[in-house]
Amino acid sequence: MTPLDKPLRREVLIGDESYTLTVDPEGLKLVRKGHRKGLDLRWEALVNGDAALATALQASLETP
């Protein structure tokens, strides 16, 4: 297998919006194209089963 030692970025089209998905050694980040803030998911949260809780908490902290 190839180790994940640097960020891997891909463009994803969700509905009519373009997003950038970054996969790196710390986790995943999904950001709407042209923006800086997005959804962060750490590998530890995913493995521990805290992913849903972490995502909900992050969404509740974002300003509309």
C-alpha positions in Angstrom: 0.0 0.0 0.0 1.0 3.6 -0.5 1.3 5.7 2.7 -0.7 8.9 2.9 2.1 11.3 3.6 0.9 14.5 1.8 -2.5 16.1 1.1 -4.6 14.7 -1.7 -7.1 17.1 -3.2 -10.0 16.4 -5.5 -12.9 18.4 -6.8 -16.4 17.0 -6.0 -19.6 18.2 -7.5 -22.5 18.0 -5.0 -25.8 19.2 -6.5 -24.8 22.5 -8.4 -22.0 23.3 -6.0 -18.3 22.5 -6.4 -16.4 21.4 -3.3 -12.7 20.5 -2.7 -12.1 17.3 -0.7 -8.7 17.1 1.0 -7.5 13.8 2.4 -4.4 14.1 4.5 -2.7 12.2 7.4 -4.9 14.0 10.0 -8.2 13.4 8.3 -10.7 14.7 5.8 -11.8 18.3 4.9 -14.6 19.3 2.6 -14.8 22.9 1.6 -17.0 24.7 -0.8 -14.9 25.9 -3.7 -13.7 29.5 -3.2 -14.2 29.3 0.6 -11.9 28.6 3.5 -14.2 27.1 6.1 -15.7 23.7 5.7 -16.3 20.4 7.3 -13.4 18.8 9.2 -13.3 15.1 10.2 -10.3 13.7 12.0 -9.4 10.0 11.6 -9.6 9.5 15.4 -13.2 10.7 15.4 -14.1 8.4 12.6 -12.4 5.3 14.2 -13.9 6.1 17.7 -17.4 6.4 16.4 -17.5 10.1 17.3 -17.8 11.2 13.6 -21.5 12.0 13.8 -21.1 13.8 17.1 -18.1 15.8 15.8 -19.9 16.8 12.6 -23.1 17.9 14.4 -21.1 19.9 16.9 -19.1 21.6 14.1 -22.3 22.4 12.2 -23.9 23.9 15.3 -20.9 26.2 15.7 -21.0 27.6 12.2 -22.7 30.9 11.7 -25.4 31.0 9.0 
